[in-house]
Amino acid sequence: MNNMLKCFMSKKSLKKTNPYLKDTSLGKALLYQSVSSSTAVEGVLTKYPKLSKSAEKKLKDIIAVHEPEASYE
């Protein structure tokens, strides 16, 4: 069974295959946002910065390419 799993697992990291993480600055900002929201659910408040305007624009551009039907407005 382990051999079967190995056949289907990608050899590339998530950072290299996920379009949202390929851009280093956007990936870092999204990671901070994810950690902040996840820890808030657990009752721990963090002070990570919100996405900058340029990061928001990059994110919207990526979403538009990969999810053309989606609307996040």
C-alpha positions as protocol buffer text, in pm:
chain_id: "A"
residue {
  index: 1
  type: MET
  ca { x: 0 y: 0 z: 0 }
}
residue {
  index: 2
  type: ASN
  ca { x: 288 y: 242 z: 74 }
}
residue {
  index: 3
  type: ASN
  ca { x: 419 y: 198 z: -280 }
}
residue {
  index: 4
  type: MET
  ca { x: 78 y: 298 z: -411 }
}
residue {
  index: 5
  type: LEU
  ca { x: 83 y: 620 z: -212 }
}
residue {
  index: 6
  type: LYS
  ca { x: 431 y: 707 z: -333 }
}
residue {
  index: 7
  type: CYS
  ca { x: 316 y: 679 z: -694 }
}
residue {
  index: 8
  type: PHE
  ca { x: 53 y: 949 z: -648 }
}
residue {
  index: 9
  type: MET
  ca { x: 243 y: 1192 z: -431 }
}
residue {
  index: 10
  type: SER
  ca { x: 395 y: 1490 z: -603 }
}
residue {
  index: 11
  type: LYS
  ca { x: 769 y: 1539 z: -574 }
}
residue {
  index: 12
  type: LYS
  ca { x: 728 y: 1918 z: -581 }
}
residue {
  index: 13
  type: SER
  ca { x: 662 y: 2115 z: -266 }
}
residue {
  index: 14
  type: LEU
  ca { x: 336 y: 2295 z: -205 }
}
residue {
  index: 15
  type: LYS
  ca { x: 525 y: 2622 z: -226 }
}
residue {
  index: 16
  type: LYS
  ca { x: 627 y: 2540 z: -584 }
}
residue {
  index: 17
  type: THR
  ca { x: 290 y: 2411 z: -704 }
}
residue {
  index: 18
  type: ASN
  ca { x: 39 y: 2638 z: -530 }
}
residue {
  index: 19
  type: PRO
  ca { x: -18 y: 2954 z: -740 }
}
residue {
  index: 20
  type: TYR
  ca { x: -92 y: 3160 z: -428 }
}
residue {
  index: 21
  type: LEU
  ca { x: 245 y: 3076 z: -273 }
}
residue {
  index: 22
  type: LYS
  ca { x: 467 y: 3108 z: -580 }
}
residue {
  index: 23
  type: ASP
  ca { x: 503 y: 3485 z: -531 }
}
residue {
  index: 24
  type: THR
  ca { x: 732 y: 3512 z: -227 }
}
residue {
  index: 25
  type: SER
  ca { x: 595 y: 3836 z: -79 }
}
residue {
  index: 26
  type: LEU
  ca { x: 232 y: 3739 z: -138 }
}
residue {
  index: 27
  type: GLY
  ca { x: 294 y: 3390 z: -1 }
}
residue {
  index: 28
  type: LYS
  ca { x: 446 y: 3532 z: 316 }
}
residue {
  index: 29
  type: ALA
  ca { x: 156 y: 3776 z: 363 }
}
residue {
  index: 30
  type: LEU
  ca { x: -98 y: 3497 z: 310 }
}
residue {
  index: 31
  type: LEU
  ca { x: 87 y: 3275 z: 556 }
}
residue {
  index: 32
  type: TYR
  ca { x: 74 y: 3549 z: 821 }
}
residue {
  index: 33
  type: GLN
  ca { x: -296 y: 3601 z: 752 }
}
residue {
  index: 34
  type: SER
  ca { x: -365 y: 3229 z: 778 }
}
residue {
  index: 35
  type: VAL
  ca { x: -173 y: 3190 z: 1104 }
}
residue {
  index: 36
  type: SER
  ca { x: -342 y: 3495 z: 1249 }
}
residue {
  index: 37
  type: SER
  ca { x: -695 y: 3375 z: 1167 }
}
residue {
  index: 38
  type: SER
  ca { x: -622 y: 3018 z: 1277 }
}
residue {
  index: 39
  type: THR
  ca { x: -482 y: 3124 z: 1612 }
}
residue {
  index: 40
  type: ALA
  ca { x: -774 y: 3364 z: 1665 }
}
residue {
  index: 41
  type: VAL
  ca { x: -1011 y: 3068 z: 1636 }
}
residue {
  index: 42
  type: GLU
  ca { x: -818 y: 2910 z: 1924 }
}
residue {
  index: 43
  type: GLY
  ca { x: -853 y: 3229 z: 2128 }
}
residue {
  index: 44
  type: VAL
  ca { x: -498 y: 3360 z: 2073 }
}
residue {
  index: 45
  type: LEU
  ca { x: -486 y: 3707 z: 1926 }
}
residue {
  index: 46
  type: THR
  ca { x: -188 y: 3798 z: 1709 }
}
residue {
  index: 47
  type: LYS
  ca { x: -81 y: 4124 z: 1552 }
}
residue {
  index: 48
  type: TYR
  ca { x: 17 y: 4027 z: 1199 }
}
residue {
  index: 49
  type: PRO
  ca { x: -27 y: 4304 z: 942 }
}
residue {
  index: 50
  type: LYS
  ca { x: -321 y: 4300 z: 705 }
}
residue {
  index: 51
  type: LEU
  ca { x: -254 y: 4241 z: 337 }
}
residue {
  index: 52
  type: SER
  ca { x: -111 y: 4548 z: 168 }
}
residue {
  index: 53
  type: LYS
  ca { x: -296 y: 4699 z: -127 }
}
residue {
  index: 54
  type: SER
  ca { x: -37 y: 4555 z: -368 }
}
residue {
  index: 55
  type: ALA
  ca { x: -69 y: 4207 z: -210 }
}
residue {
  index: 56
  type: GLU
  ca { x: -450 y: 4230 z: -233 }
}
residue {
  index: 57
  type: LYS
  ca { x: -421 y: 4318 z: -603 }
}
residue {
  index: 58
  type: LYS
  ca { x: -180 y: 4027 z: -669 }
}
residue {
  index: 59
  type: LEU
  ca { x: -416 y: 3791 z: -489 }
}
residue {
  index: 60
  type: LYS
  ca { x: -717 y: 3911 z: -688 }
}
residue {
  index: 61
  type: ASP
  ca { x: -522 y: 3876 z: -1013 }
}
residue {
  index: 62
  type: ILE
  ca { x: -423 y: 3517 z: -926 }
}
residue {
  index: 63
  type: ILE
  ca { x: -778 y: 3429 z: -822 }
}
residue {
  index: 64
  type: ALA
  ca { x: -913 y: 3575 z: -1147 }
}
residue {
  index: 65
  type: VAL
  ca { x: -686 y: 3345 z: -1348 }
}
residue {
  index: 66
  type: HIS
  ca { x: -740 y: 3030 z: -1144 }
}
residue {
  index: 67
  type: GLU
  ca { x: -1102 y: 3078 z: -1041 }
}
residue {
  index: 68
  type: PRO
  ca { x: -1265 y: 3290 z: -1315 }
}
residue {
  index: 69
  type: GLU
  ca { x: -1618 y: 3226 z: -1187 }
}
residue {
  index: 70
  type: ALA
  ca { x: -1540 y: 3328 z: -826 }
}
residue {
  index: 71
  type: SER
  ca { x: -1637 y: 3663 z: -682 }
}
residue {
  index: 72
  type: TYR
  ca { x: -1484 y: 3787 z: -358 }
}
residue {
  index: 73
  type: GLU
  ca { x: -1631 y: 4138 z: -352 }
}
